[in-house]
Amino acid sequence: MYEELTSFLHGKQPINDILFEEAVYKFVEMHLRNYTDYGDILEKYGIIVNEMSINDVDISRLDGQGTLAVLLWINRMNHFDFYILPGLIREGYIS
């Protein structure tokens, strides 16, 4: 799933906050039944949403499910703070 997800997202160039959000949700619709419990999924990987910064997460140790949960977390944060996603893109966290 990780390879398919990254390939899908890279096919949506140039990436910006609108394209990123649309691409993530499109991938979810295509492959998964329900991801509203992304916080529970992240906890399985030791990521506590309310206690950690997204910059503290080591994406390289996550599989496709964990990576998608992080992307959903980013999308959710972006709904409350529109500067989150552009900042992550600018810093190279998302490319």
Summary of the structure (lengths in Angstrom):
residues: 95
radius of gyration: 12.3
end to end distance: 18.1
largest distance: 32.5
contacts: 247
relative contact order: 0.18
helix: 64%
strand: 0%
